Amino acid sequence: MKAIISAACAAVFLLSGCVNNSAVLTTDKHGKVSQILLKKSTGSVASDENLKRVVVASFYARISNPTPNRRYVQPMALIEHPTVESYLREDKRTRD
């Protein structure tokens, strides 16, 4: 359920008009996505992986026949939400 909510939230942000991040998708010689690089991390490995899955799904929904050996840039709008990692970082800072 959490993955569905994360995917839905990411999709809403991808479709909104405020761009503050982007993903670079690289295709291999067969036109399949071989690499995804986020310009800016969300601060959470799990959130980044969820976002990458949403980016790939929306990429194939918009580009049905990707060109082989090409880089595509997909702009994104993200709202930063607190993550477990951000709470751990804050807790570590307050102890120091």
Biopython code that builds the backbone (N, CA, C, O; Angstrom):
import numpy as np
from Bio.PDB.StructureBuilder import StructureBuilder

atoms = [
    (1, "MET", "N", (0.823, -1.193, 0.000)),
    (1, "MET", "CA", (0.000, 0.000, 0.000)),
    (1, "MET", "C", (0.874, 1.267, 0.000)),
    (1, "MET", "O", (0.576, 2.242, -0.690)),
    (2, "LYS", "N", (1.965, 1.228, 0.793)),
    (2, "LYS", "CA", (2.854, 2.384, 0.877)),
    (2, "LYS", "C", (3.476, 2.683, -0.479)),
    (2, "LYS", "O", (3.629, 3.845, -0.856)),
    (3, "ALA", "N", (3.839, 1.616, -1.224)),
    (3, "ALA", "CA", (4.441, 1.806, -2.546)),
    (3, "ALA", "C", (3.445, 2.439, -3.515)),
    (3, "ALA", "O", (3.822, 3.273, -4.338)),
    (4, "ILE", "N", (2.190, 2.048, -3.418)),
    (4, "ILE", "CA", (1.153, 2.616, -4.285)),
    (4, "ILE", "C", (0.970, 4.096, -3.991)),
    (4, "ILE", "O", (0.855, 4.910, -4.907)),
    (5, "ILE", "N", (0.943, 4.439, -2.712)),
    (5, "ILE", "CA", (0.789, 5.844, -2.333)),
    (5, "ILE", "C", (2.002, 6.650, -2.788)),
    (5, "ILE", "O", (1.852, 7.757, -3.305)),
    (6, "SER", "N", (3.206, 6.101, -2.598)),
    (6, "SER", "CA", (4.420, 6.791, -3.038)),
    (6, "SER", "C", (4.408, 7.006, -4.542)),
    (6, "SER", "O", (4.756, 8.082, -5.029)),
    (7, "ALA", "N", (4.002, 5.971, -5.276)),
    (7, "ALA", "CA", (3.952, 6.078, -6.734)),
    (7, "ALA", "C", (2.927, 7.117, -7.167)),
    (7, "ALA", "O", (3.183, 7.904, -8.078)),
    (8, "ALA", "N", (1.774, 7.123, -6.518)),
    (8, "ALA", "CA", (0.735, 8.090, -6.869)),
    (8, "ALA", "C", (1.200, 9.518, -6.566)),
    (8, "ALA", "O", (0.976, 10.428, -7.365)),
    (9, "CYS", "N", (1.840, 9.711, -5.424)),
    (9, "CYS", "CA", (2.341, 11.044, -5.073)),
    (9, "CYS", "C", (3.403, 11.498, -6.072)),
    (9, "CYS", "O", (3.393, 12.645, -6.519)),
    (10, "ALA", "N", (4.306, 10.605, -6.414)),
    (10, "ALA", "CA", (5.352, 10.962, -7.371)),
    (10, "ALA", "C", (4.753, 11.296, -8.728)),
    (10, "ALA", "O", (5.210, 12.223, -9.397)),
    (11, "ALA", "N", (3.735, 10.551, -9.139)),
    (11, "ALA", "CA", (3.092, 10.822, -10.426)),
    (11, "ALA", "C", (2.436, 12.196, -10.432)),
    (11, "ALA", "O", (2.525, 12.920, -11.423)),
    (12, "VAL", "N", (1.782, 12.558, -9.341)),
    (12, "VAL", "CA", (1.157, 13.877, -9.241)),
    (12, "VAL", "C", (2.216, 14.969, -9.352)),
    (12, "VAL", "O", (2.018, 15.964, -10.050)),
    (13, "PHE", "N", (3.332, 14.783, -8.668)),
    (13, "PHE", "CA", (4.395, 15.781, -8.703)),
    (13, "PHE", "C", (5.029, 15.860, -10.084)),
    (13, "PHE", "O", (5.414, 16.940, -10.533)),
    (14, "LEU", "N", (5.140, 14.707, -10.766)),
    (14, "LEU", "CA", (5.721, 14.712, -12.108)),
    (14, "LEU", "C", (4.856, 15.489, -13.089)),
    (14, "LEU", "O", (5.361, 16.088, -14.039)),
    (15, "LEU", "N", (3.547, 15.473, -12.853)),
    (15, "LEU", "CA", (2.625, 16.128, -13.778)),
    (15, "LEU", "C", (2.371, 17.589, -13.430)),
    (15, "LEU", "O", (1.744, 18.306, -14.211)),
    (16, "SER", "N", (2.841, 18.039, -12.283)),
    (16, "SER", "CA", (2.615, 19.435, -11.911)),
    (16, "SER", "C", (3.594, 20.348, -12.642)),
    (16, "SER", "O", (4.540, 19.879, -13.275)),
    (17, "GLY", "N", (3.362, 21.638, -12.550)),
    (17, "GLY", "CA", (4.139, 22.575, -13.348)),
    (17, "GLY", "C", (5.420, 23.093, -12.728)),
    (17, "GLY", "O", (6.185, 23.773, -13.413)),
    (18, "CYS", "N", (5.687, 22.810, -11.489)),
    (18, "CYS", "CA", (6.857, 23.343, -10.809)),
    (18, "CYS", "C", (7.998, 22.331, -10.869)),
    (18, "CYS", "O", (7.913, 21.266, -10.258)),
    (19, "VAL", "N", (9.049, 22.651, -11.590)),
    (19, "VAL", "CA", (10.153, 21.722, -11.782)),
    (19, "VAL", "C", (11.301, 22.101, -10.853)),
    (19, "VAL", "O", (11.791, 23.230, -10.882)),
    (20, "ASN", "N", (11.727, 21.134, -10.021)),
    (20, "ASN", "CA", (12.870, 21.378, -9.160)),
    (20, "ASN", "C", (13.851, 20.211, -9.165)),
    (20, "ASN", "O", (14.776, 20.181, -8.353)),
    (21, "ASN", "N", (13.665, 19.267, -10.053)),
    (21, "ASN", "CA", (14.552, 18.122, -10.155)),
    (21, "ASN", "C", (14.397, 17.525, -11.547)),
    (21, "ASN", "O", (13.483, 17.883, -12.291)),
    (22, "SER", "N", (15.288, 16.623, -11.885)),
    (22, "SER", "CA", (15.153, 15.922, -13.157)),
    (22, "SER", "C", (15.827, 14.569, -13.051)),
    (22, "SER", "O", (16.663, 14.334, -12.179)),
    (23, "ALA", "N", (15.447, 13.689, -13.954)),
    (23, "ALA", "CA", (16.056, 12.366, -14.050)),
    (23, "ALA", "C", (16.613, 12.213, -15.454)),
    (23, "ALA", "O", (15.997, 12.640, -16.430)),
    (24, "VAL", "N", (17.777, 11.604, -15.544)),
    (24, "VAL", "CA", (18.379, 11.314, -16.839)),
    (24, "VAL", "C", (18.282, 9.813, -17.040)),
    (24, "VAL", "O", (18.829, 9.031, -16.262)),
    (25, "LEU", "N", (17.576, 9.421, -18.096)),
    (25, "LEU", "CA", (17.420, 8.011, -18.432)),
    (25, "LEU", "C", (18.272, 7.708, -19.652)),
    (25, "LEU", "O", (18.195, 8.417, -20.656)),
    (26, "THR", "N", (19.074, 6.674, -19.576)),
    (26, "THR", "CA", (19.929, 6.268, -20.683)),
    (26, "THR", "C", (19.429, 4.934, -21.205)),
    (26, "THR", "O", (19.169, 4.013, -20.431)),
    (27, "THR", "N", (19.294, 4.832, -22.528)),
    (27, "THR", "CA", (18.849, 3.574, -23.125)),
    (27, "THR", "C", (20.045, 2.797, -23.664)),
    (27, "THR", "O", (21.070, 3.376, -24.022)),
    (28, "ASP", "N", (19.893, 1.476, -23.713)),
    (28, "ASP", "CA", (20.956, 0.625, -24.242)),
    (28, "ASP", "C", (20.769, 0.433, -25.746)),
    (28, "ASP", "O", (19.950, 1.113, -26.363)),
    (29, "LYS", "N", (21.517, -0.479, -26.327)),
    (29, "LYS", "CA", (21.467, -0.676, -27.780)),
    (29, "LYS", "C", (20.137, -1.248, -28.261)),
    (29, "LYS", "O", (19.857, -1.251, -29.460)),
    (30, "HIS", "N", (19.313, -1.733, -27.322)),
    (30, "HIS", "CA", (17.993, -2.263, -27.685)),
    (30, "HIS", "C", (16.862, -1.273, -27.392)),
    (30, "HIS", "O", (15.694, -1.576, -27.638)),
    (31, "GLY", "N", (17.201, -0.104, -26.873)),
    (31, "GLY", "CA", (16.187, 0.897, -26.552)),
    (31, "GLY", "C", (15.567, 0.728, -25.182)),
    (31, "GLY", "O", (14.584, 1.401, -24.874)),
    (32, "LYS", "N", (16.106, -0.150, -24.344)),
    (32, "LYS", "CA", (15.610, -0.352, -22.978)),
    (32, "LYS", "C", (16.375, 0.570, -22.032)),
    (32, "LYS", "O", (17.562, 0.830, -22.230)),
    (33, "VAL", "N", (15.691, 1.056, -21.012)),
    (33, "VAL", "CA", (16.348, 1.928, -20.039)),
    (33, "VAL", "C", (17.403, 1.111, -19.294)),
    (33, "VAL", "O", (17.095, 0.093, -18.674)),
    (34, "SER", "N", (18.651, 1.577, -19.367)),
    (34, "SER", "CA", (19.747, 0.860, -18.724)),
    (34, "SER", "C", (20.272, 1.587, -17.492)),
    (34, "SER", "O", (20.922, 0.982, -16.639)),
    (35, "GLN", "N", (19.989, 2.884, -17.400)),
    (35, "GLN", "CA", (20.493, 3.661, -16.266)),
    (35, "GLN", "C", (19.560, 4.834, -15.993)),
    (35, "GLN", "O", (19.042, 5.464, -16.914)),
    (36, "ILE", "N", (19.358, 5.111, -14.711)),
    (36, "ILE", "CA", (18.556, 6.262, -14.292)),
    (36, "ILE", "C", (19.368, 7.028, -13.256)),
    (36, "ILE", "O", (19.789, 6.466, -12.245)),
    (37, "LEU", "N", (19.581, 8.300, -13.511)),
    (37, "LEU", "CA", (20.296, 9.156, -12.567)),
    (37, "LEU", "C", (19.378, 10.298, -12.146)),
    (37, "LEU", "O", (18.840, 11.013, -12.991)),
    (38, "LEU", "N", (19.205, 10.464, -10.850)),
    (38, "LEU", "CA", (18.438, 11.592, -10.336)),
    (38, "LEU", "C", (19.385, 12.760, -10.134)),
    (38, "LEU", "O", (20.464, 12.597, -9.563)),
    (39, "LYS", "N", (18.986, 13.939, -10.600)),
    (39, "LYS", "CA", (19.829, 15.125, -10.435)),
    (39, "LYS", "C", (20.030, 15.426, -8.952)),
    (39, "LYS", "O", (21.122, 15.794, -8.521)),
    (40, "LYS", "N", (18.955, 15.261, -8.181)),
    (40, "LYS", "CA", (19.002, 15.544, -6.751)),
    (40, "LYS", "C", (18.290, 14.417, -6.012)),
    (40, "LYS", "O", (17.155, 14.076, -6.342)),
    (41, "SER", "N", (18.945, 13.848, -5.028)),
    (41, "SER", "CA", (18.355, 12.773, -4.235)),
    (41, "SER", "C", (17.256, 13.318, -3.327)),
    (41, "SER", "O", (17.270, 14.490, -2.952)),
    (42, "THR", "N", (16.312, 12.458, -2.983)),
    (42, "THR", "CA", (15.265, 12.843, -2.037)),
    (42, "THR", "C", (15.777, 12.789, -0.613)),
    (42, "THR", "O", (15.137, 13.310, 0.300)),
    (43, "GLY", "N", (16.937, 12.156, -0.415)),
    (43, "GLY", "CA", (17.484, 11.989, 0.926)),
    (43, "GLY", "C", (17.201, 10.624, 1.505)),
    (43, "GLY", "O", (17.663, 10.300, 2.599)),
    (44, "SER", "N", (16.442, 9.819, 0.779)),
    (44, "SER", "CA", (16.096, 8.478, 1.231)),
    (44, "SER", "C", (16.343, 7.499, 0.087)),
    (44, "SER", "O", (15.846, 7.687, -1.023)),
    (45, "VAL", "N", (17.110, 6.462, 0.370)),
    (45, "VAL", "CA", (17.396, 5.456, -0.656)),
    (45, "VAL", "C", (16.100, 4.806, -1.130)),
    (45, "VAL", "O", (15.910, 4.602, -2.329)),
    (46, "ALA", "N", (15.207, 4.480, -0.196)),
    (46, "ALA", "CA", (13.940, 3.841, -0.554)),
    (46, "ALA", "C", (13.082, 4.765, -1.419)),
    (46, "ALA", "O", (12.486, 4.320, -2.401)),
    (47, "SER", "N", (13.017, 6.044, -1.058)),
    (47, "SER", "CA", (12.236, 7.007, -1.847)),
    (47, "SER", "C", (12.832, 7.194, -3.238)),
    (47, "SER", "O", (12.103, 7.312, -4.222)),
    (48, "ASP", "N", (14.171, 7.221, -3.314)),
    (48, "ASP", "CA", (14.826, 7.346, -4.617)),
    (48, "ASP", "C", (14.492, 6.150, -5.509)),
    (48, "ASP", "O", (14.220, 6.316, -6.698)),
    (49, "GLU", "N", (14.511, 4.952, -4.937)),
    (49, "GLU", "CA", (14.200, 3.752, -5.721)),
    (49, "GLU", "C", (12.739, 3.761, -6.176)),
    (49, "GLU", "O", (12.443, 3.398, -7.315)),
    (50, "ASN", "N", (11.824, 4.174, -5.294)),
    (50, "ASN", "CA", (10.411, 4.285, -5.681)),
    (50, "ASN", "C", (10.241, 5.305, -6.797)),
    (50, "ASN", "O", (9.498, 5.078, -7.752)),
    (51, "LEU", "N", (10.930, 6.420, -6.670)),
    (51, "LEU", "CA", (10.846, 7.469, -7.679)),
    (51, "LEU", "C", (11.374, 6.976, -9.021)),
    (51, "LEU", "O", (10.792, 7.269, -10.066)),
    (52, "LYS", "N", (12.462, 6.238, -8.995)),
    (52, "LYS", "CA", (13.023, 5.699, -10.240)),
    (52, "LYS", "C", (12.028, 4.757, -10.926)),
    (52, "LYS", "O", (11.908, 4.772, -12.151)),
    (53, "ARG", "N", (11.314, 3.936, -10.140)),
    (53, "ARG", "CA", (10.311, 3.044, -10.730)),
    (53, "ARG", "C", (9.198, 3.846, -11.399)),
    (53, "ARG", "O", (8.746, 3.495, -12.489)),
    (54, "VAL", "N", (8.758, 4.918, -10.752)),
    (54, "VAL", "CA", (7.709, 5.771, -11.319)),
    (54, "VAL", "C", (8.215, 6.457, -12.585)),
    (54, "VAL", "O", (7.487, 6.563, -13.572)),
    (55, "VAL", "N", (9.468, 6.925, -12.554)),
    (55, "VAL", "CA", (10.050, 7.598, -13.718)),
    (55, "VAL", "C", (10.092, 6.655, -14.913)),
    (55, "VAL", "O", (9.736, 7.047, -16.024)),
    (56, "VAL", "N", (10.523, 5.415, -14.696)),
    (56, "VAL", "CA", (10.591, 4.445, -15.798)),
    (56, "VAL", "C", (9.191, 4.147, -16.332)),
    (56, "VAL", "O", (8.989, 4.101, -17.545)),
    (57, "ALA", "N", (8.234, 3.945, -15.445)),
    (57, "ALA", "CA", (6.865, 3.650, -15.888)),
    (57, "ALA", "C", (6.287, 4.806, -16.692)),
    (57, "ALA", "O", (5.663, 4.584, -17.730)),
    (58, "SER", "N", (6.486, 6.034, -16.229)),
    (58, "SER", "CA", (5.937, 7.183, -16.959)),
    (58, "SER", "C", (6.704, 7.412, -18.265)),
    (58, "SER", "O", (6.136, 7.893, -19.246)),
    (59, "PHE", "N", (7.982, 7.067, -18.273)),
    (59, "PHE", "CA", (8.792, 7.187, -19.495)),
    (59, "PHE", "C", (8.217, 6.292, -20.586)),
    (59, "PHE", "O", (7.989, 6.748, -21.706)),
    (60, "TYR", "N", (7.982, 5.027, -20.266)),
    (60, "TYR", "CA", (7.449, 4.103, -21.270)),
    (60, "TYR", "C", (6.006, 4.431, -21.646)),
    (60, "TYR", "O", (5.564, 4.101, -22.746)),
    (61, "ALA", "N", (5.275, 5.071, -20.750)),
    (61, "ALA", "CA", (3.903, 5.482, -21.082)),
    (61, "ALA", "C", (3.915, 6.602, -22.118)),
    (61, "ALA", "O", (3.020, 6.677, -22.960)),
    (62, "ARG", "N", (4.928, 7.475, -22.061)),
    (62, "ARG", "CA", (5.008, 8.598, -22.994)),
    (62, "ARG", "C", (5.812, 8.287, -24.247)),
    (62, "ARG", "O", (5.512, 8.804, -25.324)),
    (63, "ILE", "N", (6.825, 7.453, -24.115)),
    (63, "ILE", "CA", (7.682, 7.126, -25.258)),
    (63, "ILE", "C", (7.615, 5.619, -25.464)),
    (63, "ILE", "O", (8.305, 4.859, -24.785)),
    (64, "SER", "N", (6.787, 5.199, -26.395)),
    (64, "SER", "CA", (6.557, 3.772, -26.582)),
    (64, "SER", "C", (7.697, 3.066, -27.309)),
    (64, "SER", "O", (7.886, 1.861, -27.139)),
    (65, "ASN", "N", (8.453, 3.798, -28.111)),
    (65, "ASN", "CA", (9.547, 3.191, -28.863)),
    (65, "ASN", "C", (10.819, 4.041, -28.695)),
    (65, "ASN", "O", (11.161, 4.818, -29.586)),
    (66, "PRO", "N", (11.517, 3.898, -27.562)),
    (66, "PRO", "CA", (12.697, 4.736, -27.303)),
    (66, "PRO", "C", (13.831, 4.467, -28.297)),
    (66, "PRO", "O", (14.019, 3.340, -28.755)),
    (67, "THR", "N", (14.571, 5.511, -28.616)),
    (67, "THR", "CA", (15.720, 5.403, -29.510)),
    (67, "THR", "C", (16.872, 4.719, -28.768)),
    (67, "THR", "O", (17.160, 5.079, -27.627)),
    (68, "PRO", "N", (17.534, 3.742, -29.391)),
    (68, "PRO", "CA", (18.676, 3.087, -28.749)),
    (68, "PRO", "C", (19.829, 4.061, -28.502)),
    (68, "PRO", "O", (20.005, 5.035, -29.233)),
    (69, "ASN", "N", (20.603, 3.780, -27.466)),
    (69, "ASN", "CA", (21.812, 4.540, -27.121)),
    (69, "ASN", "C", (21.564, 6.045, -27.039)),
    (69, "ASN", "O", (22.286, 6.834, -27.649)),
    (70, "ARG", "N", (20.560, 6.426, -26.296)),
    (70, "ARG", "CA", (20.205, 7.837, -26.186)),
    (70, "ARG", "C", (19.958, 8.196, -24.728)),
    (70, "ARG", "O", (19.581, 7.352, -23.915)),
    (71, "ARG", "N", (20.179, 9.465, -24.419)),
    (71, "ARG", "CA", (19.877, 9.981, -23.086)),
    (71, "ARG", "C", (18.618, 10.830, -23.162)),
    (71, "ARG", "O", (18.490, 11.690, -24.033)),
    (72, "TYR", "N", (17.708, 10.587, -22.260)),
    (72, "TYR", "CA", (16.472, 11.358, -22.153)),
    (72, "TYR", "C", (16.485, 12.065, -20.795)),
    (72, "TYR", "O", (16.869, 11.476, -19.785)),
    (73, "VAL", "N", (16.069, 13.317, -20.782)),
    (73, "VAL", "CA", (15.966, 14.073, -19.530)),
    (73, "VAL", "C", (14.493, 14.275, -19.230)),
    (73, "VAL", "O", (13.740, 14.785, -20.060)),
    (74, "GLN", "N", (14.092, 13.870, -18.037)),
    (74, "GLN", "CA", (12.703, 14.000, -17.622)),
    (74, "GLN", "C", (12.629, 14.958, -16.441)),
    (74, "GLN", "O", (13.096, 14.626, -15.351)),
    (75, "PRO", "N", (12.044, 16.155, -16.639)),
    (75, "PRO", "CA", (11.900, 17.090, -15.517)),
    (75, "PRO", "C", (10.889, 16.574, -14.502)),
    (75, "PRO", "O", (9.932, 15.886, -14.856)),
    (76, "MET", "N", (11.115, 16.914, -13.240)),
    (76, "MET", "CA", (10.229, 16.469, -12.167)),
    (76, "MET", "C", (10.027, 17.590, -11.158)),
    (76, "MET", "O", (10.886, 18.454, -10.982)),
    (77, "ALA", "N", (8.902, 17.556, -10.516)),
    (77, "ALA", "CA", (8.628, 18.461, -9.398)),
    (77, "ALA", "C", (8.433, 17.604, -8.161)),
    (77, "ALA", "O", (7.555, 16.742, -8.131)),
    (78, "LEU", "N", (9.241, 17.835, -7.147)),
    (78, "LEU", "CA", (9.172, 17.032, -5.927)),
    (78, "LEU", "C", (8.974, 17.928, -4.725)),
    (78, "LEU", "O", (9.520, 19.028, -4.649)),
    (79, "ILE", "N", (8.191, 17.442, -3.797)),
    (79, "ILE", "CA", (8.018, 18.108, -2.520)),
    (79, "ILE", "C", (8.737, 17.244, -1.497)),
    (79, "ILE", "O", (8.521, 16.034, -1.435)),
    (80, "GLU", "N", (9.584, 17.860, -0.703)),
    (80, "GLU", "CA", (10.348, 17.099, 0.270)),
    (80, "GLU", "C", (9.489, 16.770, 1.475)),
    (80, "GLU", "O", (8.912, 17.652, 2.112)),
    (81, "HIS", "N", (9.417, 15.478, 1.773)),
    (81, "HIS", "CA", (8.709, 14.991, 2.945)),
    (81, "HIS", "C", (9.731, 14.397, 3.902)),
    (81, "HIS", "O", (10.760, 13.888, 3.458)),
    (82, "PRO", "N", (9.472, 14.451, 5.203)),
    (82, "PRO", "CA", (10.411, 13.859, 6.139)),
    (82, "PRO", "C", (10.529, 12.357, 5.904)),
    (82, "PRO", "O", (9.544, 11.685, 5.599)),
    (83, "THR", "N", (11.732, 11.848, 6.046)),
    (83, "THR", "CA", (11.983, 10.415, 5.904)),
    (83, "THR", "C", (12.618, 9.910, 7.186)),
    (83, "THR", "O", (13.041, 10.697, 8.033)),
    (84, "VAL", "N", (12.682, 8.609, 7.321)),
    (84, "VAL", "CA", (13.332, 8.026, 8.490)),
    (84, "VAL", "C", (14.782, 8.496, 8.553)),
    (84, "VAL", "O", (15.301, 8.825, 9.620)),
    (85, "GLU", "N", (15.429, 8.520, 7.372)),
    (85, "GLU", "CA", (16.823, 8.952, 7.338)),
    (85, "GLU", "C", (16.977, 10.395, 7.809)),
    (85, "GLU", "O", (17.939, 10.715, 8.508)),
    (86, "SER", "N", (16.037, 11.275, 7.433)),
    (86, "SER", "CA", (16.142, 12.677, 7.853)),
    (86, "SER", "C", (15.968, 12.802, 9.367)),
    (86, "SER", "O", (16.632, 13.623, 10.001)),
    (87, "TYR", "N", (15.077, 11.991, 9.951)),
    (87, "TYR", "CA", (14.921, 12.016, 11.402)),
    (87, "TYR", "C", (16.183, 11.508, 12.099)),
    (87, "TYR", "O", (16.582, 12.042, 13.134)),
    (88, "LEU", "N", (16.806, 10.482, 11.535)),
    (88, "LEU", "CA", (18.040, 9.955, 12.121)),
    (88, "LEU", "C", (19.161, 10.982, 12.041)),
    (88, "LEU", "O", (19.937, 11.125, 12.985)),
    (89, "ARG", "N", (19.255, 11.707, 10.909)),
    (89, "ARG", "CA", (20.277, 12.744, 10.775)),
    (89, "ARG", "C", (20.054, 13.849, 11.807)),
    (89, "ARG", "O", (21.004, 14.319, 12.432)),
    (90, "GLU", "N", (18.790, 14.266, 11.984)),
    (90, "GLU", "CA", (18.484, 15.320, 12.963)),
    (90, "GLU", "C", (18.821, 14.857, 14.371)),
    (90, "GLU", "O", (19.376, 15.619, 15.163)),
    (91, "ASP", "N", (18.483, 13.593, 14.690)),
    (91, "ASP", "CA", (18.757, 13.056, 16.006)),
    (91, "ASP", "C", (20.257, 13.021, 16.264)),
    (91, "ASP", "O", (20.704, 13.332, 17.368)),
    (92, "LYS", "N", (21.035, 12.647, 15.259)),
    (92, "LYS", "CA", (22.495, 12.590, 15.397)),
    (92, "LYS", "C", (23.068, 13.976, 15.635)),
    (92, "LYS", "O", (23.990, 14.141, 16.434)),
    (93, "ARG", "N", (22.522, 14.987, 14.936)),
    (93, "ARG", "CA", (23.000, 16.366, 15.100)),
    (93, "ARG", "C", (22.720, 16.882, 16.499)),
    (93, "ARG", "O", (23.553, 17.587, 17.068)),
    (94, "THR", "N", (21.563, 16.546, 17.073)),
    (94, "THR", "CA", (21.216, 17.052, 18.395)),
    (94, "THR", "C", (22.038, 16.389, 19.486)),
    (94, "THR", "O", (22.247, 16.982, 20.544)),
    (95, "ARG", "N", (22.511, 15.166, 19.248)),
    (95, "ARG", "CA", (23.348, 14.478, 20.239)),
    (95, "ARG", "C", (24.767, 15.012, 20.227)),
    (95, "ARG", "O", (25.437, 14.960, 21.258)),
    (96, "ASP", "N", (25.250, 15.519, 19.112)),
    (96, "ASP", "CA", (26.644, 15.980, 19.002)),
    (96, "ASP", "C", (26.897, 17.285, 19.702)),
    (96, "ASP", "O", (28.022, 17.784, 19.688)),
]
sb = StructureBuilder()
sb.init_structure("model")
sb.init_model(0)
sb.init_chain("A")
sb.init_seg("    ")
for serial, (resi, resn, name, xyz) in enumerate(atoms, 1):
    if name == "N":
        sb.init_residue(resn, " ", resi, " ")
    sb.init_atom(name, np.array(xyz, "f"), 0.0, 1.0, " ", f" {name:<3s}", serial, name[0])
structure = sb.get_structure()
